[in-house]
Each structure stands twice: as C-alpha cells, then as structure tokens.
Amino acid sequence: MMGNFSDKIFHRLDNIEDVEEFYEAIDRKHLSKSLSPERPYTYWTIELYDKANGIRGGGGLGVLAADTRRVAERQQVPFTLITPFYPSEPHQTYSNFENGAYHENVSYAQYGFKFIDTVNIRACGQICTLDVVEKQLGSTRILCITEPNFGELYSGESGGDHRLYQEVSLGFGGYQALKLVGLKPAIMQLNEVATFFAALARLDELASNGMDVYEAIVYTRKHTLYTNHTLVQAAEADFSYEQFERYVFPNLRSKAVRKWLSDKFDNGRIRLSTVTIEIAELRSGVSKLHARVANYHDLAGDKVKFKAVTNGIDIPTWTLPEIVSYLKDKEIIDKFDLPAEKYLENVEKIEAKDIRELKNAGRAELNRVLSHRVDQYGVHPVVEDDALVFDFKRRFVDYKRPWLPMTNPERLAELLEKYNIHYFLAGRVHEGDFVMADKLKNLLETVDRNPILKKRVHYLPDYDEELGRALSVGANVSINTPIVGLEACGTSWMKDIINLGILVSTHDGGVADCPSDSYLCVNGRNEAEEVESLYQRIEEAAKAWQNDFDLEQIIKTELKNYVPVISGSRMLRDYLNYLF
Ligand SMILES: *Cc1c(COP(=O)(O)O)cnc(C)c1O
C-alpha cells in the first residue's frame, strides 16, 4: 500500500536543467559557489517522517524535515539530512474503546539504505558502535546512524538517559558519519534542540585541532542555524551534570570545550536550548506569529530574536496530481512550485465546476485508502457520493483540542444530519499518555451514545502520511482548532488548502501569517464563544458547498493568500536567503 503512495511522491520534474535554474529563479545565482555536492546544506533532525524511505515520525516536526529534503531534491540542491534510523516503530490500535499499540521491526536494507561503516561514541564507560547507513536521492541523501538497540522515536522520558543517548549518538555519531562519506557541511541546520550535539561535535573538532576555543565558537556560530518549534523555554526537559558526565563529556576531546559546556550548567542542570542559543547565531521560528511570541532568553538574560521562516510543504507529495496539473495549467504555481508571477490574477480564473470535479477525483482517492483502513468499530467507513466529508486530522494532544467540535454533541449531530456530512477524526495518542487516551475514550463513547454521530463520526486509528494525504485530497472541509498561541505553525491545513478544501480554523500558527478573513476563522473571547463560532463556521462551510459563488470565493481567497505560504520551494528560498 505504501508502494502505490511513494510512486506518486517521487515523480520528478523533468524539465529542470539543473540547480542553477532554481538559483536563478530565486535570485541566488551566487549559491553554486557556497553549496556543492561535497559541501552540502546539512539538516539535522531526531525525527523524520518519510515512510517511503523506511522512517516513520511522530508528527509535524518530522513531516517538515521530510518535505524540506524532498523540495531540495526536486530543485536539485545539494542537501544531506542526518537522522537516526529507528529499528522499531510504534503503531496505534483502537478497539472496544481502548487505545492500544503494537511495535514493528524495521530494517534499513529493506528500504534501500546502504551500509557504509561503523563509528563509535562513548557512553557510561563503554564504547558504543553505531552503523552508518545512507541512501542517495538525486542531489540529496539521507545519512543515518543506527544500532539494534537504538530503540524508538521519543521512547522513555524526555529528560531521560535513553533520549540523551539517542541525541548524543545523532550528534557525535552523525558528525563522524558525515566525514566518513567525505562531506563538509556548508551550513548546519538544527531542527530543534535535540540535535545540539551535532554543533557541539563540530566545535570540539575545531578546538581539538588547535583552533582557539573562542574562534571555534565564533566559526561554529556563524554556520549554525537553530530552528525552534517550541514556544516556551521553561517547558523543555533538562538534563543533569551527572548525565552529561556519563554520555556527553566522554565524547569531547577539547578540555576548553568541556569547560565551556560545564560553565553552562545552572544548579547542576542544563537545558539544551540554552546552549543551542549560544552555539547558533542564526535562529529561526516556523511562522510569523511563532517567531514573534517564542519566549526564549540567552544566558545574558536577553530575549532571543527568531527570524520567521514559515514552514511550507512539498506540494507534489501532498496534492492530488490532477490538482497540481490544474494549478500549473492555470499558472498559479510555476514549475518550481513557487507562486507564478501572475498567480493573483490567475486564481480568479478558477471555477466552481473545476473545484467540484477535482474534489470528486480526490474523493475517489480517499475511498481507495478507506477500503483498507478501519474506524473505531473495525469496519471500513463508506461515504455516499453526495455526502460531504469534514475532517480533523492531527496528533491527539491537548492544545489542538480535538474534542472542541464535540462540545455540544446534539448540535454537531444536527449539523451533520442536516448537511449530510461524514466527519473523520484521525490522530495518534502518544503511547503512555493516559490522560489523552482517556479523553479519546470519552469522546468516542459520546459518539457511540448518539445514533447520528455513531453513523457519521469515524475515528481512524494509526494516523500516518497515507491518511493525512487521503483526507487532505478527499475532504471538503477541514477543522483546525489549536488554542491560539500554542501552534508553532502546523502544516496539515496547508495540505487542505492546496487541495481546494475549505479551512475552518482558529487564527494561530502559520494560518496567522495572513489576515483572519483569508479562511473561515473561528474566534471568541473564551472557549464557549469559540465553540459557538466553530458551529457557525461548520454550517457556513457546509452551505458554501451548496452554492457555486460562495465556494469559488472562499477557495480563491484561500489560494490568493496562502499559495506563497504553502510553497515548500518558497520556504527553501527563505532559508537560503537567510543563510547565505
Ligand atoms: C501533515 C502531517 C502532520 C503535520 O501535522 P500538524 O498538526 O499540522 O503540524 C502530522 N502527521 C502526519 C501524518 C501528517 O501527514
């Protein structure tokens, strides 16, 4: 089933001569001097969500990493992504109102990774040997470190020993792996602080090869970008000095670097963001709002400034191919998936009958996927052709408020019945999160007690890329209700808009890059008001699908505002502009 999906992802543009043309299109002609196959852009991430290449992630952080690499591949930019290959991956099950899990073993060889050699790191008085494996994809590669007991993504406590072991392995092991395959990083982008140790490994290499430690810090800082996805520094787990004595210090060769790092502890504890800020002069947040409100301070107590580089998506991965062709034919996006020169004018040419026709094709794709997925009752959900599909698809976490549309079950039931709507919910509960597992159970018991909801609300367990894409292409309306101020960016809503769906959302994350009348905005001074606003917007969205004029207006407004935001090539251009 993944085979079918990945074939669609990796069709490449065949009319791009080489990277020079892309550099020219984004006004960065001189970049061919800064980036080369031997001196690539390096991207470090503890999470990658790219199952076609064997690696399953947890959510948006990993999807972003995968999309960034895909965009670089499509535009032929030299790019290396360094990440762990997790030998085990968790899956969610759901039956009899109980959240469950099973674990699957994965082998890198099965996904076309080639074994290169081994590297060593030191931990707890022992030498740990890590396999270095790689896969080349066009101008890019995925370079992984792994070993049979590496464990799963986000296993154990976030300040725990195993996480620290994984993070140190990625940083020190990954840095050696890069040298093993003969690469020098032109730039190191740290996708969140779990990758701090990669920059530390570079600093240690420079300092132990004779560079003055302060010069080494300046050099490392200038070539390191820290991309923050979190809002509150205080929420981050910390590590103890004693943990660093077991896992980190044994990997440092430079006494001066060891001293530098030791000095960063406060009462015997350290937060990785504190030191990441010290080692990276370039810092970015993932949407305009997020970059503005992320509340981080450096050791001197000064507020850290983040450059806003709003996330984008790899459009061909997440969009129905017929829709991609349509947007290109209408010259709304160009061959680089950037907004075309006259996209604002060209969006005006979209007609409701095209939207309906393309959405029917999207529905067929959704139905194909639903034929091998089950709902909370273990059956394949079936949606009549004339019904509307609404969805809520995102990790099942508190701040995203998956229960918000269910606040008044009778009201929701009435709307679903009146407008013949099927409502799909998808989102995994993190294993061990008993609070959220309980909330999911309550929610689905509420559904079970109401005959209309029971017929029309479908929870799809084990949310993954396949479901994310199928719902984006097949749903008419998607709902996104994070508590305002808590979503860093989010990318699911981008998949919905580019697939010509109506977005009902609170004004948060990357959605807030554009004015609140760019989509159907849910607002209110408190949650009760937001719930009222949400039901009104649900009704408005359902009615719009009955009326060509309204449908056209909403879709055109969304595209005019968000095509530049959504474009992953625009995101890559913004990073390249900031970095070079
Ligand atoms: C797109 C996607 C995400 C991103 O989720 P947000 O909540 O919008 O950040 C997460 N998981 C999967 C499987 C996806 O396809």
The ligand as a Gaussian input file, in Angstrom:
#p B3LYP/6-31G(d) Opt

LIG

0 1
 C        0.948000      16.718000       7.715000
 C        1.084000      15.760000       8.814000
 C        1.359000      16.222000      10.103000
 C        1.513000      17.690000      10.434000
 O        0.623000      17.965000      11.445000
 P        0.305000      19.414000      12.038000
 O       -0.514000      19.076000      13.206000
 O       -0.432000      20.192000      11.033000
 O        1.623000      20.002000      12.374000
 C        1.477000      15.283000      11.112000
 N        1.337000      13.973000      10.885000
 C        1.057000      13.484000       9.660000
 C        0.908000      12.030000       9.474000
 C        0.928000      14.362000       8.579000
 O        0.667000      13.874000       7.370000

